[in-house]
Amino acid sequence: MYEIIMNSLDDTESFALKLANLLEARDTITLEGDLGAGKTTFTKVLAKELGVKRTVNSPTFTIVKQYEGRLPFNHLDVYRLAESDEDLGWDELFYGDAVSVVEWAHLIEQDLPQERLGIEIYQIGENQRRFVLTPRGKRYEALCEELIK
């Protein structure tokens, strides 16, 4: 587990840029945190750094939005699936060529790839956020080591 304090949106953008440059096809990032902690804001910045030109917004009502960039990009917000056993073709999403970011990922824990990067975002001040990174698998351990250099 790794912890990083972001003191501003600029810090978050720098972190997202660094992460985007390390991502590869099939990478999965899960995001957790309270409402308003910055999950969607982080996702927008990450998508921009991956070369997504379209406006990225919360897919709350559609669950999955897909974008083109340097790598295909899937943005999932599974909040509405809390009481559902619905299979939305997870294998195609997670094991295709895209980078996937999943907000409220704990709600589909059983469907997630075993290896992934978990990021929890906590608001600790008006502009401060605490990011807790939990890598699952050697690839994500190495990615975290590179991120905190």
C-alpha positions in Angstrom: 0.0 0.0 0.0 1.2 3.5 -0.9 0.0 6.9 0.2 0.3 10.2 -1.6 -1.0 13.6 -0.5 -2.2 15.9 -3.3 -2.2 19.5 -2.2 -3.9 20.9 -5.3 -5.5 20.0 -8.6 -2.1 20.6 -10.1 -0.7 17.8 -8.0 -3.5 15.5 -9.1 -2.9 16.4 -12.7 0.8 15.7 -12.4 0.1 12.3 -10.8 -2.4 11.5 -13.5 0.1 12.4 -16.2 2.7 10.2 -14.7 0.2 7.3 -14.3 -1.1 7.7 -17.9 2.4 7.4 -19.3 2.9 4.1 -17.5 -0.5 2.5 -18.5 -0.8 -0.3 -21.0 -3.7 -2.0 -22.8 -5.8 -4.2 -20.3 -4.7 -2.2 -17.3 -7.5 -1.8 -14.7 -7.8 0.9 -12.1 -10.4 0.9 -9.5 -11.5 4.0 -7.7 -13.2 4.3 -4.3 -13.9 7.3 -2.1 -16.7 9.3 -0.7 -19.1 11.3 -2.9 -17.3 14.4 -4.0 -13.8 13.1 -3.2 -12.6 13.5 -6.8 -13.0 10.1 -8.5 -14.6 11.5 -11.7 -12.2 14.6 -11.7 -9.2 12.2 -11.5 -10.7 10.1 -14.3 -11.2 13.1 -16.5 -7.6 14.2 -16.1 -6.3 10.7 -16.6 -8.4 10.3 -19.8 -7.1 13.6 -21.1 -3.5 12.5 -20.5 -4.3 9.3 -22.4 -5.2 11.4 -25.4 -9.0 11.2 -25.1 -10.4 14.3 -26.9 -14.1 14.0 -26.0 -15.4 15.3 -22.8 -15.3 12.7 -20.1 -18.1 12.8 -17.6 -19.7 10.5 -15.1 -21.4 7.5 -16.8 -23.8 7.1 -13.8 -26.8 6.7 -16.0 -25.2 4.5 -18.7 -22.7 2.6 -16.4 -20.1 2.3 -19.1 -18.7 5.0 -21.5 -15.9 4.1 -24.0 -13.5 6.6 -25.5 -10.7 6.6 -28.1 -7.2 7.9 -27.2 -3.6 6.7 -27.3 -5.2 3.6 -25.8 -9.0 2.8 -25.9 -10.4 4.0 -22.5 -13.4 2.5 -20.6 -14.9 4.6 -17.8 -17.3 2.6 -15.6 -19.4 4.0 -12.7 -21.1 0.9 -11.2 -22.8 2.7 -8.3 -26.3 1.8 -9.6 -25.3 -1.9 -9.7 -25.3 -2.2 -5.9 -28.4 -4.5 -5.8 -27.8 -6.2 -9.2 -26.3 -9.4 -10.5 -26.3 -8.1 -14.0 -23.3 -9.1 -16.2 -22.5 -6.4 -18.6 -19.8 -8.2 -20.6 -17.1 -7.6 -18.1 -14.6 -9.9 -19.8 -14.9 -7.9 -23.0 -14.3 -4.7 -21.1 -11.4 -5.8 -18.9 -9.6 -8.2 -21.2 -9.8 -6.2 -24.4 -7.2 -3.6 -25.5 -8.6 -0.7 -23.3 -7.5 0.8 -20.1 -10.5 0.6 -17.7 -11.3 2.9 -14.7 -14.0 1.6 -12.4 -15.7 3.9 -9.9 -17.4 2.2 -6.9 -15.5 -1.0 -7.9 -16.3 -2.9 -4.7 -19.8 -3.4 -6.0 -18.5 -5.7 -8.8 -15.6 -7.2 -6.9 -16.3 -10.7 -8.1 -16.1 -9.5 -11.8 -12.9 -7.5 -11.6 -9.6 -8.7 -12.9 -7.5 -10.2 -10.0 -4.6 -8.0 -10.9 -5.3 -4.3 -10.8 -4.5 -1.0 -9.2 -6.9 0.2 -6.5 -7.0 3.9 -5.7 -8.9 5.3 -2.8 -9.4 9.0 -2.7 -10.1 10.9 0.6 -10.8 14.6 0.9 -8.7 15.9 3.8 -9.0 19.6 3.1 -10.7 22.0 0.6 -8.1 21.3 -2.0 -6.2 18.4 -0.4 -6.7 14.7 -1.2 -5.1 11.6 0.2 -4.6 8.9 -2.4 -4.1 5.3 -1.1 -2.8 3.0 -3.8 -3.2 -0.7 -3.4 -1.5 -2.7 -6.2 -2.6 -6.3 -6.9 0.0 -8.2 -8.9 3.6 -7.7 -9.8 2.8 -5.3 -12.7 1.0 -2.9 -10.5 3.6 -3.2 -7.7 6.2 -2.1 -10.3 3.9 0.7 -11.5 3.5 2.0 -8.0 7.2 2.0 -7.4 7.6 4.0 -10.5 4.8 6.4 -9.5 6.3 7.3 -6.1 9.9 8.0 -7.4 
